[in-house]
Amino acid sequence: MAKVNPTLGKMVGKIGGVVYSVSKGQQVMREKPISVANPQTAAQVAQRSKMKLITQLAAQVSGSIFYAGKGAVSGRNQFVAANLKQAYYSGDKAAIILDNVQLADGNAGIPALHVARSINQKLQITFTEEVASDIVGIYFCVYKKTDEGRLALYGQKLVREKDDTYGFMAEFPTTTDELVIWAVGIKATNSSSKAAYYNFQVSNGVDAASLLSDIMSSTSGLIYSATRGVTLYRGETETESVQEGQARVYVTAGNGGTATGAGVFAIGDEVTVTATPTAPNTFAGWQIAGQPGYVSTSASYTFTLEGMTDLVAVFNIPSGDGTDES
């Protein structure tokens, strides 16, 4: 059964054929290792494993898939084919970083997302930069990690016009659960398609995903953007998705002290993280999450950022007999 790691605040464990874990600070969805009598080649095993994982994901987010079917190939199968490119094979199992999932066949750009839990007691989703003028609407969806380790739709909205203060923005009831948030933009390629979009009549009782599908299927000249995604972990009050050329640094303090320095930085930046033990504890060292040994034993550790980095500050805690435990 899947559960939440009390130290990292992220979903770990297994449910059915899926295992949730944390890799380099990212919430990762993995398939349980497959075991077959005739595994064939390593490449075939890897491809089959990735296919199974993405098919399971498609079933969980089916209400937010906007790929159009092509001939005999369904929209869901288009989703599977596209996101197979996002999946990777590590060791003996397939995995995908959920932030990278694509819900639609689009390549127009939208900025990174900013998510905060406690804006006027609401979960608020905005963008870190101004959205381009040819983006006429944004579909937002929020999926919650259930206790069983599955993704369940928590809320969805199609925002058709910008707010004067925040631009495109969506709000949902706040929650302490771990959430995966995705946004898909609607781009008008000409003035006629923009006018048709704004003149589209909305029927009462239609959910956001169905409304978006109706608009896109009945209005020429509209295309989807690429999907932006971000995970808001338990214990986090706000977060941002990462833009091109940037990477996120995660910092977690083990028992016995505190740690600072987490954030989003440009690749190549010098990043400093700092650990502070609580007396009478002492600092032991910095670990890459999930890896043995220390990358530094200095409480103030500076490194050149090369990619996503998940650091854990480890402390020595005196035991009752006067010896240290790390």
N, C-alpha and C positions, 0 to 999 in steps of 0.2 A: 504494500500500500504506500502511496506517495505521502510525504509529510514535509513540513517546513523545517529547514535547518535553523535552529534557534540562534545560532551565531551569525550566519550570513543573511537570514531572513528571506531565503529563496527556496523554491520548490525543489525537493529532491525525492528520489524513490521511484517506484514503478507502479503502473496501473495497466492491466491488460498487456498489450504488446509495446507499450511506450514507457521509457524511463526519462524522468526529468532530472537534470543536473545543472551545475554551474561550471562554465569553462571560460577562463580569462574574464570573469566578471559578467559574462553574458548568460542569460537564461537559455539553456539549450534543450531541445526536445530530441531524444534519441530513441531508436528502435532497440528492443531487446535483441541480443545476439541470436542470429539464426543458426539452426543446426539441422542439416539435411543429410540424407544418406548419400546423395550424389551432389556435392557442392559445385561441381564443374570448375571453371577457372575462377581465380580471385576477382577478376574484373566483373564476371557475371554475378558472383555472390554480392559484390558491392552494389551493383546496379539494382539487383533484386531487393536488397535491403533498403536502399534509398527510395525505391518505388513504393514499397510497403509503408514506409514512414510518411511520405508525402500524401499517400492515399488516406491514411488515418487522419492526418491534419486536415485534408479537404473535407472529410466528413464532419469534423468539429467546427469548421468555419464556413460551412456551406451557405449560410445565410448572408455572407458578405463577399461572395465570389462573383466577379463581373466579367469574366472571360466569356466571349460569345462563341458558340459552337461553330465549328468549321466542317461542313459536310457531315460525315458520319461521326465526327469527333465532338463529344459534348463539351460544354463550358467547363465542367469539373475536370474533365480529362485534359483540357487546355491548361488549367491551373496546375495540375500535376506535372505536366510536361515542362511548364515554365519554371516551376519551383524545384524541379530536379536539378536545375542548374545552380540553385542556391544551396543544395544539400551537399554534404561531404561525407566521406567514409574514414573513420578514425579507429584504428585497432581492429575490432571485429563488429562494429556497429555503425549505422548511419546516424547523422545528426544534422540539424539545421538551426541557425540562430533566428529566433522568431522575429526579431526586429527587421530582418532582411526579406521577409515573405512579401510576395507581390500578389495583390488581390485582383489586379486588372492588367490588361495588355496595353500599357501606356508607357511613354518615355518623356512626356513633358515634365519639367522639374517643378517641385514645390519645396519651400524651405524646411529646415528641421523643425520638429515639434517641441513645444515646451508644455509640460504637464505638471499641475500643482493640485494637491489634495484639498487644501483648506482656504480657498478664495471664497469668502462669504459662505462658508460651510458647503461649498460645492467642489466637485472635481472639475477643474477648468483646463481646457486644451486650447492652446494658441500656437502661433508660429514665432520663431525667433527673429524672422525678418519679414519685410513686406512681401506679400504674395503678388506675383506679376499680374498686370491689368487684364491679360487675356484669360486668366483663371476666373471663371464666373461662379464657381461653387465648389464646396468641399464636402465629401462624405466622410464622417468620423464614425468609427466603431470602437467599442471597448469590450474586450474579452477578459473574463475573470478566471483565474486558476481555481478550480474546485478542489475540495479536500481529496477527491479521488485522482487529482492530477490531470484532469481534462480541461480544455478551454470551453467556456460557456459564455454566450453572448450576454453582456451586462447592459449594454445600451448602444444605440446608434442614432445618428442625426444626419440629415442632409441640410447643410447651411447654404442657402442660395444667394445671400447677400452679405456684405461686410458690415460689421459693427463699426460705428464711428470711432470708437476708442481702440478696440482690439483687432480690427480687421476680421478675418474669418475666425470664429471662436465657437466652441461648443462647451456646454456645461452639463454635468450629470450629478446625481446624488453622490456624495463622497462615501468612501469605503476604505477600510484598512487592508483589504485583500490585495494580493499581487495581481497586477493588471497588465495586459498587452494592448496597446493602443495603436491603431492604424488610421491613416488618412489617405484618401484618394481625391485628386483634384479633377475638375471638369474644365477643359480648355476649349474656348470658342476660336475657331480658325478664321472666321471672317465676321463682319458686322451683321450679316443676315442670320447666321447661326446664333450669335449673341442675342439678337432681338427675339428669335424664336424660343430660345431658352427662357428668357424672362417672361414671355407671353404664355408659357406652358401652364395650363390650368391644373391645379393640384386637387385630387379627389380626397374627400375625407376618409380617414381610416386606413390609408395606404401607408405601409411602413417605409422607412427611409430607403432601404435597399431596393424594394419594388419600385418606388417612385423614381429612383435614379435609373433603374433599368428601363422604365417606361420612357423617360426623357431621352435617354441615349438612343433607344431603338426607333423613336419617332422623329428625331431632329437630326438632320444631316449637318455636317460641319463641326460636330462636337467630338472631342477625343479625350481619353483618360490621361491623367498624369501617371508617373511612376508612383508606387505606394511608399509612404513614409511610415516607419514603425518605431516604437520605443516601448520598453518595459519599465513599469513602475513597481519596484519590489516592496514587499512588506517592510515597514520601518522607514521607507523613504517618503519625504513629504513633497518632493518635486524632482523632476529629471528632464533631460533634453535628449533628443535623438542626435546622432553624430553626423556632421556634414563631411563631404569629401575633403580629404587632407587632414582630418582630425581623428583622434582616438580618445577613448574614455579611460581614465585611471580610477579604479575602485580601490578603496582603502578600508580594511576591516580591522578592528582591534580585538585581539583575543582577550581572555580573562586576565585582569590585572592591570589595565591601563586604558588609555585612549589613543586615537590616531587621527591625523588630519592630512589634507592634501589631495583629496579626491576631486575629480572634475574632468572637463573636456578640454583638451589641449591640441595644438597643432603638432603633426608629426614632425619630429626633429627638435621640438622644444626641450629645454632642460626643466625637468619637473622635480620638485622637492616634496617629500612626504616626511612627517614628523610623528614620532611615537613618544608618549609621556607615560611612564609607569606610575601607578598609585602606590605610595609608601605602604609597606616596606618592600614592595616588589621592585624588580630590576628588569631592564630591557634585555631580551635575548637576541632578537634579530628579525629581519624582514624575510618572509617567505613568499614565493609565488604560490597562489592558492592551488592546493592539490599536488604540489611538488615538494620533495624532501629537501632539506638543507636550507641555508640562508643565502640570499643574494647580497645582504649587507648586515653587519652587526652594529652599525652606527644608527643611533636614534633618529638623526637627521640624514636622510638618504636622498641623494640627487642622482638622477639618471637621465639619459637621452631617450625620449619617447619614440619607439619604433612601431608600436601598434597597441591594441587593447591590452591593458595590464591590470591584473588583479592581485593586490598585495595584502598580506596579512601580517600585522604586528604581533609578535610572540613575546610573552613576558615570563620571567622566572618568578614563581610564587613560593615563598618559604613554607616548608612543611612543618608539621608540629614538632619534628625531632631536630629542627635547625638546619636541615639540608634544603636545597632549592629544587623545585619542580618546574619544568618548562613545558 
